[in-house]
Amino acid sequence: MTDKETLKGVIDRFEGDWAVIELDGEIEPRNISRKLLPRRAKEGDHVQLEIEHGNVTKVQVDPEATQAAKERIKEKMERLRRGEHLRDDD
């Protein structure tokens, strides 16, 4: 790990004073103090974590990535409702 890096992830859930964040490329989620998150951060928000010397120093919500994920999910749900997953196009 370098002295300073940025990681991306998604807020999975809140447990008391902690936010459980699923980080891109990592198997285990990371627990981050809610105090480091913006007040309006919520489950499902995509975030960027700034890390210095192994410690999270700042968490920012990435509204563009959050919106893009919502749109992907919406499109998948619409395909499911239309039954496209049941078609055999082979």
Contacts in CASP RR format, 6 or more apart in sequence:
PFRMAT RR
TARGET T0000
AUTHOR 0000-0000-0000
METHOD contacts of the structure
MODEL  1
MTDKETLKGVIDRFEGDWAVIELDGEIEPRNISRKLLPRRAKEGDHVQLE
IEHGNVTKVQVDPEATQAAKERIKEKMERLRRGEHLRDDD
1 51 0 8 1.000
1 54 0 8 1.000
3 52 0 8 1.000
3 53 0 8 1.000
4 50 0 8 1.000
4 51 0 8 1.000
4 52 0 8 1.000
4 53 0 8 1.000
5 50 0 8 1.000
5 51 0 8 1.000
6 48 0 8 1.000
6 49 0 8 1.000
6 50 0 8 1.000
6 51 0 8 1.000
7 23 0 8 1.000
7 24 0 8 1.000
7 48 0 8 1.000
7 49 0 8 1.000
7 51 0 8 1.000
8 23 0 8 1.000
8 24 0 8 1.000
8 46 0 8 1.000
8 47 0 8 1.000
8 48 0 8 1.000
8 49 0 8 1.000
8 62 0 8 1.000
8 65 0 8 1.000
9 21 0 8 1.000
9 22 0 8 1.000
9 23 0 8 1.000
9 24 0 8 1.000
9 46 0 8 1.000
9 47 0 8 1.000
9 48 0 8 1.000
9 49 0 8 1.000
10 21 0 8 1.000
10 22 0 8 1.000
10 44 0 8 1.000
10 45 0 8 1.000
10 46 0 8 1.000
10 47 0 8 1.000
10 69 0 8 1.000
11 19 0 8 1.000
11 20 0 8 1.000
11 21 0 8 1.000
11 37 0 8 1.000
11 41 0 8 1.000
11 42 0 8 1.000
11 43 0 8 1.000
11 44 0 8 1.000
11 45 0 8 1.000
11 47 0 8 1.000
12 20 0 8 1.000
12 21 0 8 1.000
12 22 0 8 1.000
12 29 0 8 1.000
12 43 0 8 1.000
12 44 0 8 1.000
13 19 0 8 1.000
13 20 0 8 1.000
13 43 0 8 1.000
14 20 0 8 1.000
14 34 0 8 1.000
14 43 0 8 1.000
15 31 0 8 1.000
16 34 0 8 1.000
17 33 0 8 1.000
17 34 0 8 1.000
17 35 0 8 1.000
18 31 0 8 1.000
18 32 0 8 1.000
18 33 0 8 1.000
18 34 0 8 1.000
19 31 0 8 1.000
19 32 0 8 1.000
19 33 0 8 1.000
19 34 0 8 1.000
19 37 0 8 1.000
19 41 0 8 1.000
19 59 0 8 1.000
20 29 0 8 1.000
20 30 0 8 1.000
20 31 0 8 1.000
21 29 0 8 1.000
21 30 0 8 1.000
21 31 0 8 1.000
21 32 0 8 1.000
21 47 0 8 1.000
21 49 0 8 1.000
22 29 0 8 1.000
23 29 0 8 1.000
23 30 0 8 1.000
23 49 0 8 1.000
30 49 0 8 1.000
30 56 0 8 1.000
32 49 0 8 1.000
32 56 0 8 1.000
32 59 0 8 1.000
33 56 0 8 1.000
36 56 0 8 1.000
36 57 0 8 1.000
36 58 0 8 1.000
36 59 0 8 1.000
37 47 0 8 1.000
37 59 0 8 1.000
37 61 0 8 1.000
38 59 0 8 1.000
38 60 0 8 1.000
38 61 0 8 1.000
40 61 0 8 1.000
41 47 0 8 1.000
41 59 0 8 1.000
41 61 0 8 1.000
44 66 0 8 1.000
44 69 0 8 1.000
45 61 0 8 1.000
45 62 0 8 1.000
45 66 0 8 1.000
46 61 0 8 1.000
46 62 0 8 1.000
46 65 0 8 1.000
46 66 0 8 1.000
46 69 0 8 1.000
47 59 0 8 1.000
47 60 0 8 1.000
47 61 0 8 1.000
47 62 0 8 1.000
48 59 0 8 1.000
48 60 0 8 1.000
48 62 0 8 1.000
49 56 0 8 1.000
49 58 0 8 1.000
49 59 0 8 1.000
50 56 0 8 1.000
50 57 0 8 1.000
50 58 0 8 1.000
50 59 0 8 1.000
50 60 0 8 1.000
51 57 0 8 1.000
79 85 0 8 1.000
END
